């Protein structure tokens, strides 16, 4: 990155099935491009590069499930390494804003808390996979699992559920709790957004969180400041940052 280029910004979106991450990423990307004039890269995990997308297809078919959560986590890590090296780091180095649908917190939640994988193994995988890369901001879109799964079913009408959508409700309840715990443990990095609201209200709350962190990217509006206050109030009521 040249000395006069703006610093890249890495924002990740997390949450359970049907939380609306892809919708909100598309909306935020459009707003940031229009308001900031910066390059905005949207991507996803697993995936984002040709090789990582091939691994994504296998993972969502459940290819790794019979081998247990550690083997599954290794496949996710392989996809993440390729994604970081070939898309995320180059974009950040040239000063882009990177919006990523899932990142390492999903491994911690899905294979860790919900899948039963030892947190120490996940820590080791993260050290090798991420090196010094960490999101600048993580937006956790939180809603009751039954609501998210209903959304996912409507979205994929006529299509079979993927590997994770097909899990039982107890898995999805553990998943939600895991994301909330991550937000509680890292309040400076994570903001929890109530994804049970309508898409426009969620978009406003996300914009407020961005404006609070980077007013030069997205100047705050009165409406956005009000939404940010609602997020904080919800965090205070629930004991940690998850109003999703």
N, C-alpha and C positions, 0 to 999 in steps of 0.2 A: 504494500500500500504506500503510495507516495505521501510525503510529509504534509502536503496541503489537502489531501483527500479527507473527507469526513470519516470518523470512526464508524465501522460497521456496527449494526445493532441486531442482536439475536433475540427474538421473541418466540417462545414456544406456547402451544395450546395443548392442554391436557383435559381429561375427563372421561367419563364412562361412555358406553355405547349410546348413540343417538343424542349426544349433548349439543350438537350443532356447530362443531368446530369448523368444519369446512365452509359452512355458510358464513360464519363470522370472519374467518381468514380472508375470504374473497371480498367481503365488505370493507374490512380494515385496509387491505391492500389497495383497493380503489381510492379510499379516502387519503391514505398516506401519499400515494402517487400524486394526487391532485393538490394536496395542501403543502407537502414538503418539497415536491419536485425531485425527491430522491429515487434511486433505483430500488424497487421492492421485489424480492424473490419469494415466491410461495412454493412450499415443498411439503413432503409428508414422510412419516415413518410408519412401518418399514417402507422403503421406497426412495424416490427422489432421483435415482440414477438408474440406468438400464439394468445393471447387475442387482442392485438393491430391489428393484421392482420385481425381478424374477424370484428373488427370495421371498418377497411379500406374497406373491401368488401361492407359493408353496406353504408358507406359514398360515395363511388364511384358509387354506384347504385342510389344515390340520396335520400336515406331513410330519411335523416334529412332535406332536402331542404324545404318541405312543412311547417316545423316548424320555419323557419327563420334562419338568420345567427348566432344568439346567441346560439340556440339549436345545430346548426352544430358545432360551436366553442367549446361547452361543450363536444361534442362527440370526437372532435379532442383532447381536453385537457385530457379526460379520457384515450385515447390511448397513449398520450404522457407520462402521469404519469406512466403507466405500462412499457412503453418503457424505460424511464429514470431509474426507480427503478430496473428493471430486466435485462437490457442490457447495457445501456450507462454508468451509474455510476460504475457498477462492472468492466467494461472494462477499464475505466479511472483509477480506483483505482489500477489496476494491471499494469498500465503503458502503455496501448495500445494506438495506434493512431486510433481514431474513425472517419470514414468518413460517414456522414449522408446525404441522399438524402431528403432534406427539413427538417425544424425544425420550431421553433416558428415564424420566420419571415414570413413563408407562411400563418400562421393564421392571422398575421397583414395585409398581402397583400390581401389574398383571402376573408376572412370574414370581414376584416376591411375596407380598402380603396375600394376594388372592390365590397364587399358585403354590405357596408354601416353600419357596426357595430361600435358603439361608441368606439373610442380609449381608453377611460377610462375603459370600460369593459374589453378590451383586456389586458390593464395594470394589472388589478386586477387578471385576469386569469393567466397571466404570473407569478405574484408574488407567487400565490398558487402552480402552476404547476412546475415551474422551480426552486424555492427557490434560491440557490446561483449559479446554473449552467448556464453558458453562453458559447457560442462557442468561441474558441480562434481565429478562422478565419472563415469568411463567404465569399464564392466565389459565386457571383451573375452572372449567365450566361444570358446575355441579347441579345435579337434579336427581330426584328419586329414581332408582333403577327401573322401576316399573314404567315410569313415564318415558325414560330414555329408550327402553327396549320397544315400547309401543311405537315410538317415532321411527326406530330402526326398521321395524316390521313394515310400517307404511312406506318408508323410503325404498325398501327392497321388495315391494309387493311382487309376488310371483317368482322371487329368487330364493334359493335355500339360504338359511342363516349361515354366516361364516363361523369359523372355529370359535370365536369368543362370544358372539351373539348367542350361540347355541348352549352356552353354559347355563347352569341353574341360577335361580335368584340369589341363593346364598353367596355364590361366587361374585355376583355383581354388587351385593351389599358390602362384601369385604373390599371390593375394588373401590367403591365410593369412600369407605372409611380410610383406605390407604391414601387416596389423593388428599383427603382432608388432613391426615396426619403429616403428609409432606408439606402442606401449606402451613401448618402449625409450627413445624420444625424450622422452616425457612421463610419467615414472614417478610424479610426484605426482598426476596426474589419473587415470591408467589403472591398473586392476588386471586381471590376466589370470587367468581361471578355467578349470580343466580340465573342459571340457564333454564329454569322453569318459567321465566318471564317470556314475553313475546320477543321475536327476533329484533325488533327495533329497540326495545328497552335493553336487551343484552348488548346490542351494538353501542348504545349510548354509554352504558357502564364500562365497556371496554375502552371506548374513546377517552373517558374520564381517567381511567387508570394509566393510559398512555400519556395523556396530557400532564398528569401529576408527576410522572417520571421524566418526561422529555417535552417540556413546553415549547421548545424550538421545533419539534417535529409536528406537534398537534396542539395548537393553542387551546387552552381550556375555554369552555363556554359556560354560561350560567347553568344551563341544563345539565351539562356534563359534570360540573362541580356538585350539583345536587345528587346525581347518580352515584358519584364517588362516595359522598357522604352516606348514602344508603348502604353501599357495600361495607363501609367501615362499621356502621351500626349493626349490620347483620353479623359481622365478624365478632363484635363485642358480645352480642347476645349468645352466639354459639360457642364462644370460648376459643375460637381460632378462625383463620381467614377463610371460611368456606361458605359463601352464600351462592351456590352455583347455579 
